[in-house]
Amino acid sequence: MADSTTPAAPANGAEAPVTRLIEVKDKIVVPVVDRTGADKGTVEIDPADFGGKISKQLMHDVVVMYLANQRAGTHHTLRRGQVAGSTKKLFRQKGTGNARVGPKRTNKRRGGGTAKGPKPRDYEYHLPKKAVKAATRMAVLSKFLDKQAVILDELTMAAPKTKEITGVLKAIKIGKKTTEQGEKDVTLADTTVLIGTAALDQNVYKSARNIEGVKVLPAAEFNCYTVLKQKRLVLTRAALDALTAKK
């Protein structure tokens, strides 16, 4: 992995700026396992198949776009002209010894209107399609680069069976953690997972849709937000081929 630009260290001892564009040139080795978690070798990923670059700024912009498009925008507050109450001045301006006041519907009084509060609006906007597609490739490449991806030899099911998918997730070990009882294996069942298939597989989808933290998507429907949201990425060999063939 090499940075596209290598900024010189500031002479005054200040911290160097964070590089937001990363160029990936070396091939990435990703492990391959079967449904039982047994090692089936490795596969080499060519970063050029996924653009060869990772832009943190672009991925951030696309994620913000997805989150904005999910907002309902149904928030609604009442202004001073919409709340119940009289518009009459509470008491005369002078001679009472009190501070001057206006009507009780003002935003400064309890039960009054909201000053400049939110009204229903549409938050939807869209970035260029090429930028969104590039961000998706960058997100997948970042999973490979951060060792958060694994290739599954095959994943076919004769019928929907949640127990079967759960068994596959529990069989694939991704690390260890220390507990009071000693070291314990960490599996895919202990984290959030995105399972990528070559095409829509109803049996796999129905088997995993009821498992918290697990999402199943065809490779053609990947997006930057979903790939980054799930901590681990599991791809079948066919899904990997579909991603590398998709430019």
Order of alpha helices (4+ residues) and beta strands (2+ residues): beta-beta-beta-beta-beta-alpha-alpha-beta-alpha-beta-beta-beta-alpha-beta-alpha-beta-alpha
